[in-house]
Amino acid sequence: MKNIKDITISIFAIIGFIAIITAFTNQPEPKKKYEFETVTVVESLIQMGLGRSRMISGTQTVNYREATTIRKEDGDKEKSNKKRTEIRTKAFEETKLLNFYNVGGIRFNNIATNDAMVKAKLNEMSSQGWELAFVTSGVESADQERDAIFITRYHFQKEK
């Protein structure tokens, strides 16, 4: 009878030990909090070199709520009283890039130079602990034949 009692105690001890380990190992990981940063590259595809190409990074924190209007179901709204000139930031980093076109047409060395500039910025962000989360891009063309703006946004995140 003593062997059955010892075996039962051992089984319950093992079950208890497994339950404790499982309880501690299956805890959900606490949600991570991130801060975000965006780098925007605007490249001009306007012939004759008339466009302006730039890489833009914000250097100032802004409160987006100051420019937000909240609309309610009943048609009422809490409107932002800020004017566009009051919410516009004047603090940002602007890096000159070369235009894709000049008088002679498309300049492949300008594209390579821009790629090197963007790569240097991305490498710097990475060395500062920023992780590239995703990239979005698009083209806006006013003239179907030749003139366009190519915009790429690099979205970074860093754990707080």
TIZA-257647 format. One record per atom (N, C-alpha, C, O, CB): residue in one letter; x, y, z negated. Coordinates in steps of 0.2 Angstrom, whole numbers, plus 5000, padded with zeros to 4 digits. Glycine has a CB too. Layout:
# TIZA-257647
aXYZ;...
//
This chain:
# TIZA-257647
m500449945000;m500050005000;m500450065000;m500250115003;m499550004994;k501050064997;k501550114996;k501750135003;k501850195005;k502050104991;n501950085007;n502150105014;n501650135018;n501850185022;n502350035017;i501050125018;i500450155021;i500450225019;i500350275023;i499850125021;k500550235013;k500450305010;k501050345012;k501050405014;k500450305002;d501650315012;d502250355015;d502250365022;d502450425024;d502950305013;i501950325026;i501850335033;i501350385034;i501450425039;i501650265037;t500850385031;t500350435031;t500650505030;t500550555033;t499750425027;i500950515024;i501350575022;i501750595028;i501850655030;i501650565016;s502150555030;s502650565036;s502350595042;s502550645045;s503050505037;i501750565044;i501350585050;i501150655049;i501150695053;i500850535051;f500850665043;f500550735042;f501150785041;f501050845043;f500150735035;a501750765039;a502250815039;a502550825046;a502650885047;a502850785035;i502550775050;i502750785057;i502250835060;i502450875064;i502850725061;i501550815060;i501050855063;i501050935060;i501050975064;i500350825061;g501150935054;g501251005051;g501851045054;g501851105055;g501351005043;f502451005054;f503051035057;f502951055064;f503151115066;f503650985057;i502651015068;i502451035075;i501951095076;i502051135080;i502150965079;a501451095071;a500951145071;a501351215070;a501151265073;a500451135066;i501751215065;i502151275063;i502551295069;i502551355071;i502551265057;i502951255072;i503351275078;i502951295083;i503151345087;i503851205080;t502451265085;t501951285090;t501651355089;t501651395093;t501351235091;a501451365083;a501151435081;a501651485082;a501451545084;a500951435074;f502351475081;f502851525081;f503051535089;f503251595091;f503351515077;t503051485092;t503351485099;t502751505104;t502951525110;t503651415101;n502151495103;n501651515107;n501351585106;n500851605109;n501051465107;q501651625102;q501451695101;q501451735107;q502051735110;q501851725095;p500951775109;p501051815115;p501551865114;p501651895108;p500351845117;e501951875119;e502451925119;e502151995118;e501652005122;e502951925125;p502352035114;p502052105113;p502152145120;p502652135124;p502452145108;k501652185122;k501652215128;k502152265128;k502352305123;k500952255129;k502552265134;k503052315135;k502852385137;k502252385140;k503552285140;k503152435134;k502952505136;k503552525141;k504152525139;k502852545130;y503352565146;y503852585151;y503752665152;y503252685151;y503752555158;e504252695154;e504252755157;e504352755164;e504752705166;e504752805153;f504152795168;f504152795175;f504552855178;f504552905175;f503552785178;e504852845184;e505152895188;e505052885195;e505052825197;e505952905186;t504952935199;t504852925206;t505352975210;t505453025208;t504152945208;v505652945215;v506052975220;v505752975226;v505552925229;v506852945220;t505653035229;t505253045236;t505753065241;t506153115240;t504653085235;v505753025247;v506253045252;v505753065258;v505353025260;v506652985255;v505853125261;v505453155266;v505953165272;v506453205272;v505053225264;e505853125277;e506253125283;e505853155289;e505353125291;e506653055285;s506153205292;s505853235298;s506053205304;s506653185306;s506053305298;l505553195308;l505653165315;l505353215320;l504953195324;l505253095316;i505653275319;i505453325324;i506053345328;i506553355326;i505253395320;q505853345335;q506453355340;q506753415339;q506453465336;q506153345347;m507353425342;m507753485342;m508053505335;m508353555335;m507353545345;g507953455331;g508253475324;g507853525320;g508153555315;g508953485325;l507253535322;l506853595318;l506553575312;l506353615308;l506353615323;g506553505310;g506253485304;g506753495298;g507353515298;g506053415304;r506453475292;r506853475286;r506753415282;r506253385281;r506653535281;s507353375281;s507353315277;s507653325270;s508153355270;s507753255281;r507253295265;r507553305258;r507353235254;r506953205256;r507153365255;m507753235249;m507653185244;m507453225238;m507853265235;m508253135243;i506853205235;i506653245229;i506553205223;i506253145223;i505953285231;s506753235217;s506653195211;s506453255206;s506753305205;s507353165208;g505953235202;g505753275197;g506253285191;g506553235189;g505053255194;t506253345188;t506753345182;t506353375176;t506653385171;t507353395184;q505753385177;q505253415172;q504653375171;q504353345175;q505053495174;t504553365164;t503953325162;t503353375163;t503353435160;t504053295155;v502853355166;v502253395166;v501653355163;v501653295162;v502053415173;n501153395161;n500553365158;n499953365164;n499653415166;n500253405152;y499853305167;y499353305172;y498653325170;y498253345174;y499353235175;r498553315164;r497853335161;r497653405163;r497053425163;r497753315154;e498153455163;e498053525164;e497753535171;e497453585172;e498653565163;a497853485176;a497553495182;a497053445184;a496853445190;a498153485187;t496753415179;t496253365180;t495553385178;t495453425173;t496453305175;t495053375183;t494353385182;t494053315180;t494153265184;t494053425188;i493653315175;i493353255173;i492553265175;i492253305172;i493353245165;r492353215179;r491653215181;r491253165177;r491553115176;r491553205189;k490653185175;k490253135171;k489653115175;k489453135180;k490053175165;e489353055173;e488753025176;e488253075177;e487853075182;e488552965172;d488053125172;d487553165173;d487653225178;d487253275178;d487353195166;g488253225181;g488353275186;g488753335183;g489053375186;g487753305189;d488853335176;d489153385173;d489953375174;d490153315175;d489053385165;k490353425173;k491053415173;k491453455169;k491253515167;k491353415180;e492053435166;e492453475163;e493053495168;e493453455169;e492753435156;k493053555170;k493453575175;k494153605173;k494153645168;k493153625180;s494653585176;s495353615174;s495253695176;s495053715182;s495853585178;n495553735172;n495553805173;n496153835176;n496253895177;n495353845167;k496653785177;k497353805179;k497253815187;k496953775191;k497853745178;k497653865189;k497753875196;k498353835199;k498753815195;k497853955198;r498353825205;r498853785208;r499553815207;r500053775205;r498853785216;t499653885207;t500253915205;t500453905198;t501053905196;t500253985207;e499953885193;e500153875186;e500353805185;e500753795180;e499553895182;i500153755189;i500353685188;i500953665192;i501253615191;i499753645190;r501153705197;r501753695201;r502353695197;r502553745194;r501753735207;t502753645198;t503453645194;t503953675199;t503953665205;t503653565193;k504353705196;k504953735200;k505653705198;k506153725200;k504953815198;a505553655193;a506153615191;a506153555195;a505753505193;a506153615184;f506553545199;f506653475203;f507353475206;f507653525207;f506053465208;e507553415207;e508153395211;e508053385218;e507653345220;e508553335208;e508353425222;e508253425230;e508853415233;e509353455233;e507953495232;t508953355237;t509553335240;t509453345248;t508953315250;t509753265238;k509853375251;k509753385258;k509953325262;k510453285260;k510253445261;l509553305267;l509653245271;l509653275278;l509453325280;l509053195270;l509953235282;l509953255289;l509353235293;l509053185291;l510653215293;n509153275298;n508653255302;n508753195307;n509353195309;n508353315306;f508253165309;f508353105314;f508453125321;f508753095324;f507653065313;y508253185322;y508353215329;y508753275329;y508753315324;y507653225332;n509053285335;n509353355336;n509253365343;n508853335347;n510153355334;v509653415346;v509553435353;v509653375358;v509353375363;v509953495355;g510153335356;g510353275360;g509853215359;g509953165363;g511053255358;g509353225355;g508953165354;g509053135347;g509253165342;g509053115359;i508853065346;i508853035340;i509653025338;i510053005342;i508552965340;r509753035332;r510453035329;r510552975324;r510352975319;r510653095326;f510852915327;f510852855323;f511352865317;f511252845312;f511052795327;n511852915318;n512352925312;n511952965307;n512152955301;n512952965315;n511453005309;n511053045304;n510652995299;n510653005293;n510653095307;i510352945303;i510052895299;i510452855294;i510252845289;i509652845304;a511052835297;a511552795292;a511752845287;a511852815281;a512152775297;t511852905288;t512052955282;t511452955277;t511652955271;t512253025285;n510852965280;n510352965275;n510252905271;n510152905265;n509652975279;d510352845274;d510352785271;d510852785265;d510752755260;d510452725276;a511452805267;a511952805262;a511852855256;a511952835250;a512652825265;m511552905257;m511352955252;m510752925247;m510852925241;m511053025255;v510252895251;v509752865247;v510052805243;v509852795237;v509152835251;k510452765246;k510752705242;k511152735236;k511152705231;k511252665247;a511552785237;a511852815231;a511452835225;a511552825220;a512352875233;k510852865227;k510352885222;k510052825219;k510052825212;k509852935225;l509852775222;l509652715220;l510152675215;l509952655210;l509352665225;n510752675217;n511252645213;n511352685207;n511452655201;n511952645217;e511352755207;e511452795201;e510852785196;e510952775190;e511452865203;m510252775199;m509652765195;m509752695191;m509552685185;m508952765199;s509952645195;s510052575192;s510552575187;s510452545182;s510252535198;s511052615188;s511652615182;s511352655176;s511652645171;s512252655185;q510852695177;q510552725171;q510052685168;q509652715163;q510252795173;g509952625170;g509452585167;g508752575170;g508352545168;g509352595160;w508652615175;w508052615179;w507952555183;w508452535187;w507952675183;e507452525183;e507252465188;e506852485193;e506252515192;e507052405183;l506952465199;l506552485205;l505952435205;l505952375205;l506952475212;a505352465203;a504752435202;a504352415209;a504252355210;a504252465198;f504352465213;f504052455220;f504152515224;f504352565222;f503252445220;v504052505231;v504252565236;v503552565240;v503252515242;v504852545240;t503352635241;t502852645246;t503152695251;t503552735250;t502252675242;s502852685257;s503052725263;s502452745268;s501952705268;s503652695266;g502552795271;g502052805276;g502252865281;g502852895280;g501452835273;v501952865287;v502152915292;v501552955293;v500952935294;v502352875299;e501653025294;e501153075296;e501353105302;e501953135303;e501053125290;s500953095308;s501153125314;s500653175316;s500053155317;s501253065319;a500853235318;a500353285320;a500353275328;a499753295331;a500653355318;d500853255331;d500853245338;d501053175340;d501553155338;d501453295341;q500553145343;q500653075344;q501253055348;q501552995348;q500053045348;e501553105352;e502153085356;e502753095353;e503253055355;e502153135362;r502853135348;r503553145345;r503653165338;r504053135335;r503953185350;d503253215336;d503453245329;d503053205324;d502453195324;d503153315329;a503453195318;a503153155313;a503553175306;a504153195307;a503153085314;i503253155301;i503653155294;i503553085291;i503053055291;i503253205289;f504153055289;f504152995286;f504352995279;f504853025277;f504752945290;i503852975275;i503952985268;i504052915264;i503652865266;i503353015265;t504552905260;t504652845256;t504652865249;t505052915247;t505252805258;r504252835245;r504252845237;r504552785234;r504352725235;r503552865235;y505052795230;y505452735226;y505152745219;y505352795216;y506152745227;h504852695216;h504552705210;h504952665205;h505052605206;h503752685209;f505252695200;f505652655195;f505252655188;f504852695187;f506252695194;q505452605184;q505252595177;q505852575173;q506352545175;q504652535177;k505752595167;k506252585161;k505852565155;k505452605153;k506752645161;e506052515152;e505752495145;e505852555140;e506452575139;e505952425143;k505352575137;k505452625131;k505752595125;k505852625120;k504852655129;
//
